[in-house]
Amino acid sequence: ASQHVYELTCHARNGWPVVVGKGKNWYPWNHSVDEYSKMMAFILETCEKSMDPDDPYARVYVIIDFQGISKFNADLRKVAAFARVIAKYPERVVGVGVNADLVTMAMWVFLSPLLDKRTRDRMTIFGSNFKPFLEEHIGLDQIGPTLGGNRMEEYPPMSTQTAQKFKWNPTV
C-alpha cells in the first residue's frame, strides 16, 4: 500500500526517526481505506521501535512533500484515515508539510482550527520556505536532493525496503 510514497529515511539530529511521504507518487485509488490505515500504523509502529525507550519526549517526524500532488487525485477518505491514524499517536508524531501550494495553505488555515489543539500544535505546513526547518531539526546531510538536502542519493521507498524484509539502516 505504500506505492513508493513513503520512505523511512534517517534519524534527525535529536535521534527521532524521519518518514518522508512524496505526494507525487500517491495514487489513493489503488488501495482500500483499511489497507491504507494499516500501512500508516505499520510505519509509525516501526518508527516507534527504533526510538530510544528511555526518552519520554521521542517523536517521529512525518514529512509530507506536496510537490507534484494533484488535487484531482485526492481521496478525502484516505486523508481522513491518515488523520485518524496520526491522532492515535498524538504524543509521538510531528507532522511537517512542505512544498504546499496556495490551495493547500488555505485549506490548512480553514481546517486546522477543527483539529485537537495538541495535534494541531505538532503540525506545520510550509510553502517553499521549509529548508531552514529541515536544516535545524533534521540536518541537511540526512535529507535527499529532492527536498534540498546534501545527501547524494534518495532513500529507497518503503515498498522496496519491506521487500528486502525491512532492513532499514538509518545510519547509511
N, C-alpha and C positions, 0 to 999 in steps of 0.2 A: 504493500500500500504506500510505501514511501516514494515510489515513482521517480527516483533520483532527485527528489525535492530536498530532503533533509540530510545534513552532514553532521556527524558527531566529530567535531573538529579538534579541539585542543582544550587546554585549561587556561583560564585567564591569569593575570598577574597574581591574583589572590588565591589561586588554586581552584576556582569554580569551573566546572565543565561548561563548554560552549557548544550550542547547537545552532547551525545556520540553515534556514529554510529559504529556498530560491523559488520565488513566486512564478518566474517564467517557466518553470518545469511542472507547475501544478495543474493537473487535469482532474478536477474533483469528480467527474462523472464516471471514472474508471472503477471506483470502489464505493461500497456502501458506507453510510454514516457509522455503522457499527465497526466495520473494518478500520476506518479512519480513526475512530476514538481509541480502539485497541492499539493501533500503531503509535499514536501520540502518547498513550500511557506507557507503552513499552520503552519509548525514547526517554521519557522522564524517569522511569524506574531504573533504566540502565545508567543514566547520569547520576542518580542518587547513589548507586552502588560504587561509583568512582569518587564520591565525596569523602572528605575527612570526617569520620564519625564523631570525632571529638570537637568539631566546630559547629556549635548550635546555630551559627549565622550563615552556614554554607548555602549557596543558591546555585541555580542553573541559569545561565544566560541563554535565552531563546531569541535569536536574531532572525527576523523575517525581512528578506530583501524583496521589496515590492517592484523592483525594476523588471519590466517586461511582462508583468501580470496584466491580464485583460479583465476588465470589469464584466465583459460578456461571458467570461469563463468562470464567473463566481457562482458558487453554490452556497447560499446562506446557511443551509443545514450543516455543511461542513465547518463553516466559520463559527456557528453556534456550538457545534461539537468541540471544536478547538477551545473555545472559551470555557465550556463546561469542564473539560479535562484540566485546563490550566487552573480553573477555580478550585479543583481538588487539591492543588499544590500551592496554596496562596503564600505560604511561607518559604517556598522553595524556588519560585520562578521569578526571574527578572526579564520582562519582555521588552524587546527593542525592535522597532520597525525602522527600516532605512530605505532611502530612495522612494519615499511616499510622494505621490503626486498631489495636486491641489484638491482633487475629489476625495482622496483618502484622508488627507489632513482635515478637510471639512467634516467628513463623516466622523472622525475621531473627536473633534470638538463637540459635535452633536451627541454622539453615543457615549462618550466616556463618563459623563455625569450619571449614567444609568448603571455603571459598574459599582460594585462594592468599593469603598474607599481604599481598603488595604490592597485590593487587586489593582485599582487604578493607579495608586502610588508606585507600583512596581512596573509600570509600563510607560514607555517613552516612544514617541513617534517623531522621526526626523525626515526632512526632505533630503537634500543633497549635502547637508552640513553635519553629517554623522561622524566623520573621520576623527575629530578630536575626542569624542566619546569613546570610540573603539580604541584609540591610542591610550587614553587614560586608564580605561578599565580592563582591557584585554591585552593590548600590546600589538602593534602593527606587525611585529615579527611573527605572530601567530595567525595572522589574517591573510588569506589568499588575495591575489591581484584583482579579482572582480569586485572586492569591497575596499580596494585601495591599500591593501596591506603589502608588506615586504616579503612574505613567504613566496618562494619561487613557483610553487605549483599549488593547485587547488587540492583539497582533501577529497577522497573518493566519496561518492554519495552513500548514504546508509544502506541502500539496497545492495550495493557491491560489498560493503563491509559485512553485512549479515550473511551474504552468500559465502563469505570466507569464514563462516562460523563466528562472526563478530569478534575479530581480533583487532580491537580498537587500541591503538597505541598513540596516545596524545603527545608523547614526547618526541615523536619523529619529526 
